Structure formats: structure tokens, C-alpha cells
Amino acid sequence: METKTVKSSSTSLTTYHLVRGMDLNHHGTLFAGKAALLFVESGFIVSSLALNTKEIVCLRIHGMLFKRPIQSGDTIGLTSQIIYSGRTSVGVYVRVFVQPSKEHVVDGFLTFVKADETTHKSVPHGISIEVDDEESAILQKKYLQDK
Ligand SMILES: CC(C)(COP(=O)(O)OP(=O)(O)OC[C@H]1O[C@@H](n2cnc3c(N)ncnc32)[C@H](O)[C@@H]1OP(=O)(O)O)[C@@H](O)C(=O)NCCC(=O)NCCS
């Protein structure tokens, strides 16, 4: 299989979500389970676009850290970027921030694996991520330390 090189920065994508009633916990702030759903969804979209396939599965959610509660009525942005590629896996960094202050409230990593549609076994994805900025290089190091 031919390997295509992709710059890490070119995979970055931001999606937005308005936090409202159905997203809340009993404290009236964003429920961690809902935050995790949005977090994984954001990473999935970025990985699926970069690998040009829907045949990926989430192997791992790591280091997801909630720095402070997110209030009802807040609009949050989720920026995901691939910071690592292996043979069958990619490592994605997700940062969640509140609009309009851009205050960083949640972050962490995800690992997605390309899986064969029929056998569901891991298969090569054919992408090589080239880290092209200092922040991504630091994130890649952090990701690999925890792998
Ligand atoms: C994902 C899955 C197909 C991988 O199974 P597998 O073929 O036995 O796994 P492998 O040992 O070949 O590893 C696959 C990749 O994961 C990586 N990996 C394994 N453990 C890891 C860990 N703890 N952290 C990060 N990456 C890890 C491996 O390094 C490999 O990547 P590489 O090829 O880029 O080096 C299998 O574990 C699975 O089906 N899991 C369930 C997924 C799921 O249902 N997710 C929820 C719904 S999306």
C-alpha cells in the first residue's frame, strides 16, 4: 500500500456545540458522559476525514481532563488534530474551549484504529502524519509517553 504524508496542522478541525438542558448533570453543568460523546465524535470526524474512511474504531480515550465546569448556555468549541500515526492507528489530540473567551476547559487524547469492514481486525491506514509545529511535537511526545 502506498503511504501518503499529511501535515499534522492540515488535519485540525473545530466543531461547535451549544450546551443546553439535555446535556446537563444534576449540578446543572455539562454532564461528563455528554462531553465524552462530543469529544469522541470530534476525534472521529477528524480521523475519518484524514484517513478517508468510516471504517475506524475508537481503541482508547486517554487523559481526558475537565479543568472546570461548563455552564448551560455556553457554546463550546472542540478542536481535534491528528498528532501521531502508526501503521493501523492514529493519535488525536482534542481541546475543548468556551466561546467567546476561548478558555480551555477540557483536553485529552484518543486512539483510533482502521478496522477491516468484514473481519473487524486492524488494517494499515496508509497515512503518515508529519508534525509541522512545535505544539504538535510536544503533544506527540506526551501521547507516546502514555501509549
Ligand atoms: C481496535 C481493535 C480492532 C484492535 O485490535 P487488534 O487488531 O488486536 O489490535 P493491535 O494489537 O493490532 O493494535 C492495533 C493498533 O492499536 C495500537 N494500540 C494498541 N494498544 C494501544 C494503547 N493502549 N494505546 C494506544 N495505541 C494502542 C497498536 O500499537 C496498533 O497501532 P499501530 O498499528 O499503529 O502500531 C480491537 O481492539 C477492537 O475491536 N476494539 C474495540 C473497538 C470498539 O468497539 N470501539 C468502540 C466503538 S468505535
Ligand as a Chemical Component Dictionary entry (heavy atoms), coordinates in Angstrom:
data_LIG
# 
_chem_comp.id                   LIG 
_chem_comp.type                 NON-POLYMER 
_chem_comp.pdbx_formal_charge   0 
_chem_comp.three_letter_code    LIG 
# 
loop_
_chem_comp_atom.comp_id 
_chem_comp_atom.atom_id 
_chem_comp_atom.alt_atom_id 
_chem_comp_atom.type_symbol 
_chem_comp_atom.charge 
_chem_comp_atom.model_Cartn_x 
_chem_comp_atom.model_Cartn_y 
_chem_comp_atom.model_Cartn_z 
_chem_comp_atom.pdbx_ordinal 
LIG C1  C1  C 0 -9.332  -1.749 17.726 1  
LIG C2  C2  C 0 -9.119  -3.254 17.512 2  
LIG C3  C3  C 0 -9.663  -3.661 16.160 3  
LIG C4  C4  C 0 -7.602  -3.508 17.544 4  
LIG O1  O1  O 0 -7.430  -4.847 17.714 5  
LIG P1  P1  P 0 -6.064  -5.615 17.375 6  
LIG O2  O2  O 0 -6.008  -5.845 15.916 7  
LIG O3  O3  O 0 -5.926  -6.770 18.273 8  
LIG O4  O4  O 0 -5.006  -4.556 17.853 9  
LIG P2  P2  P 0 -3.473  -4.455 17.506 10 
LIG O5  O5  O 0 -2.702  -5.124 18.573 11 
LIG O6  O6  O 0 -3.216  -4.859 16.087 12 
LIG O7  O7  O 0 -3.231  -2.895 17.639 13 
LIG C5  C5  C 0 -3.839  -2.002 16.741 14 
LIG C6  C6  C 0 -3.195  -0.642 16.925 15 
LIG O8  O8  O 0 -3.524  -0.127 18.205 16 
LIG C7  C7  C 0 -2.339  0.309  18.873 17 
LIG N1  N1  N 0 -2.530  0.166  20.300 18 
LIG C8  C8  C 0 -2.682  -0.983 20.989 19 
LIG N2  N2  N 0 -2.831  -0.705 22.297 20 
LIG C9  C9  C 0 -2.762  0.645  22.421 21 
LIG C10 C10 C 0 -2.844  1.523  23.535 22 
LIG N3  N3  N 0 -3.020  1.075  24.767 23 
LIG N4  N4  N 0 -2.758  2.855  23.292 24 
LIG C11 C11 C 0 -2.581  3.326  22.043 25 
LIG N5  N5  N 0 -2.481  2.532  20.948 26 
LIG C12 C12 C 0 -2.573  1.192  21.155 27 
LIG C13 C13 C 0 -1.254  -0.603 18.330 28 
LIG O9  O9  O 0 0.035   -0.019 18.515 29 
LIG C14 C14 C 0 -1.665  -0.676 16.876 30 
LIG O10 O10 O 0 -1.317  0.519  16.234 31 
LIG P3  P3  P 0 -0.180  0.597  15.050 32 
LIG O11 O11 O 0 -0.521  -0.456 14.043 33 
LIG O12 O12 O 0 -0.386  1.985  14.516 34 
LIG O13 O13 O 0 1.121   0.401  15.722 35 
LIG C15 C15 C 0 -9.813  -4.066 18.672 36 
LIG O14 O14 O 0 -9.132  -3.800 19.874 37 
LIG C16 C16 C 0 -11.281 -3.705 18.819 38 
LIG O15 O15 O 0 -12.136 -4.099 18.031 39 
LIG N6  N6  N 0 -11.622 -2.948 19.894 40 
LIG C17 C17 C 0 -12.991 -2.499 20.108 41 
LIG C18 C18 C 0 -13.201 -1.162 19.421 42 
LIG C19 C19 C 0 -14.569 -0.616 19.720 43 
LIG O16 O16 O 0 -15.559 -1.352 19.750 44 
LIG N7  N7  N 0 -14.643 0.698  19.974 45 
LIG C20 C20 C 0 -15.868 1.350  20.339 46 
LIG C21 C21 C 0 -16.742 1.605  19.156 47 
LIG S1  S1  S 0 -15.982 2.717  17.987 48 
# 
loop_
_chem_comp_bond.comp_id 
_chem_comp_bond.atom_id_1 
_chem_comp_bond.atom_id_2 
_chem_comp_bond.value_order 
_chem_comp_bond.pdbx_ordinal 
LIG C1  C2  SING 1  
LIG C2  C3  SING 2  
LIG C2  C4  SING 3  
LIG C2  C15 SING 4  
LIG C4  O1  SING 5  
LIG O1  P1  SING 6  
LIG P1  O2  DOUB 7  
LIG P1  O3  SING 8  
LIG P1  O4  SING 9  
LIG O4  P2  SING 10 
LIG P2  O5  DOUB 11 
LIG P2  O6  SING 12 
LIG P2  O7  SING 13 
LIG O7  C5  SING 14 
LIG C5  C6  SING 15 
LIG C6  O8  SING 16 
LIG C6  C14 SING 17 
LIG O8  C7  SING 18 
LIG C7  N1  SING 19 
LIG C7  C13 SING 20 
LIG N1  C8  SING 21 
LIG N1  C12 SING 22 
LIG C8  N2  DOUB 23 
LIG N2  C9  SING 24 
LIG C9  C10 SING 25 
LIG C9  C12 DOUB 26 
LIG C10 N3  SING 27 
LIG C10 N4  DOUB 28 
LIG N4  C11 SING 29 
LIG C11 N5  DOUB 30 
LIG N5  C12 SING 31 
LIG C13 O9  SING 32 
LIG C13 C14 SING 33 
LIG C14 O10 SING 34 
LIG O10 P3  SING 35 
LIG P3  O11 DOUB 36 
LIG P3  O12 SING 37 
LIG P3  O13 SING 38 
LIG C15 O14 SING 39 
LIG C15 C16 SING 40 
LIG C16 O15 DOUB 41 
LIG C16 N6  SING 42 
LIG N6  C17 SING 43 
LIG C17 C18 SING 44 
LIG C18 C19 SING 45 
LIG C19 O16 DOUB 46 
LIG C19 N7  SING 47 
LIG N7  C20 SING 48 
LIG C20 C21 SING 49 
LIG C21 S1  SING 50 
# 
